């Protein structure tokens, strides 16, 4: 099926869409200077933010890929486990709480079914790729406000059992937080919708995250602390940017800057 140009929101410099398909639509006509911001609040980009705060290089990778251990070994990196596996073993995992007090780790391969997979897919799309959560949304938005290219914010969403996209409220809010910090100039209707959704909950992010479907799911599984960490709005100034294969903080990265 041929994509209509309008689905790429080409008339706007501040754009918003959902999941892998939406990401591909937004970057289909990538130009030099364009940026894609991936938002996966529960939990890839929250975990990413916590890791980069601690100086850890984070390699995104597709979920449930058989060659992930070899990929990590080739990069002298720790392979993060799935959330429940990490809880059972005490290893670092997709759970943000597993990075809350981690020490002695320099590089991590962090697979996830949504945000990490999208970030990995965007690596060769001709755009700069940034990770944002509620913890660093304002820092990301302010950092990107001066870029000459277009900024496309992608809410990762979750998956229904049949593999189809489940739009997730927490990612809509996280995307809206980034777009609010960017400001309204050049924002399309989809971007303005995300900002409005964020404005509705920004006064009590903790309650909103615990009450949404994904938050309730994590809470019932014993991962309420992950939701608490994700709800700490604007506590971080790091801007994780994909340099080659790994996310590093834009403030300390060498080479091309945002």
Secondary structure, DSSP 8 states (H G I E B T S, - for coil): ----GGGGTTT-SEEEEEHHHHHHHHHTT--TT-EEEEE-TTTHHHHHHHHHHTT-EEEEEETT-TTHHHHHHHTT-EE-B-HHHHHHHT--BSSGGGGTT--S--EEEEEETTHHHHHHHHTTTTSEEEEE-TTTHHHHHHHHTT-SS-EEEEE--EE-TTS-EE--HHHHHHHHHHHHHH-STTB-HHHHHHHHHHHHHGGGHHHHHHHSHHHHHHHHTT-HHHHHHHT-TT-----EEEETTEEEETTT--SS--
